[in-house]
């Protein structure tokens, strides 16, 4: 019996496990068997691999070929095992030196003509491989730059199976080196806050949300600028740190996005359509779930426009990630955990026609229809929102006057947001947090100085106008206002203003 082994990785969420691909050539009727909990795409690798070997001018071993994927109890999914299977089979047949397979990761899908095609999740696969002590990786040439983002691993990109064999035999093939990796590029902010005419209160709410990482709810009739404001929130946020950038990039790699331009440096922005399914929002898949919009918005913004039109199941599924910052998806063979710490921005009209409660509006919706529409966003979801901001239509005179005044650009507001974030980092560093929105209640109430004006919140709680969660959220927003003002702690006015922002009350004196 001839035996050889190669190494690949199994992905379950963002967690990768080293997999030994063992190939045994034994006696018996010619057939190929794959064992070790392969999924359908992996089980079909038998036929792809046979055709790929034929493209080399060779013949698949005319013996009983047993392919074992160890550990056998771990589910294996995807077509990225193809390259490791073929190489191990050729090594067992004596065509590839066994020593060349030690500490080498093989990842890639094979075409019938021997081409090595791109696969999902190269970045998390290679990060785990380096952690497992592997020193070389052979990946599809199209993903060579993405693979080279991982330090400590020599990454070779190959176009075909023949090139992969040449690499293993020691023949020179172009491999990624440090100098070939493109510098991470930060895209320019194309949607500027200066484009928004008027809506001073909405801009102030957006600035406070950006400074503290708070969730935001815009509501008002169509055309007042809800979407316009929400789309400009990412431009106010600071760049991601190194650890955050690597985590976000790994999620986007797993979702099938290209990282040729380097790691993701800017906070991501996910805006799924209101027809999106539950799986599209939180993630899903038959055996091992893929990341959804809540994870692709990790360390960024999740914007749900026309929020009442979303499926109630999809909206209610946001409850847990809004609190915990992660989503756990259980399937029959595996439990997948994805990070999901995002800023939620909701936008909604007051009724199906959008004119209810609007001065001069001609709303013809029945009262029950209006009530049913407004309650499609449940109380538990709204209780998790820090800032609720109502936007009203602008009169013609106000619109003309505002258009003649040059509004602040995103860059100007982003500078204030960056200073406020720096104050938060310095204050919260001893507790291991970076933004006011992420501070847990016990730390907020016991470890930080108590601001004046808490009697206002006590009365709101007593009257049933504010929940315990809401009490903490108002305090967090008050701290953010103090950070924007450069104050050591919130004032009574900050607390009152934060409570008003949670209730959606007007703040003309505050932001005018």
PyMOL commands that set and color helices and strands:
alter all, ss='L'
color gray80, all
select helices_A, chain A and resi 40-43+45-54+82-92+98-101+122-131+141-147+161-168+178-180+193-195+200-212+226-230+234-236+242-254+278-282+293-296+307-309+312-316+318-324+367-374+379-383+396-403+410-431+436-438+441-447+454-462+468-485+492-503+508-511
alter helices_A, ss='H'
color red, helices_A
select strands_A, chain A and resi 2-12+15-26+31-35+64-70+104-106+109-110+116-117+136-140+154-158+175-176+216-219+269-270+283-284+290-291+301-304+326-330+335-339+343-348+387-390
alter strands_A, ss='S'
color yellow, strands_A
deselect
rebuild
show_as cartoon
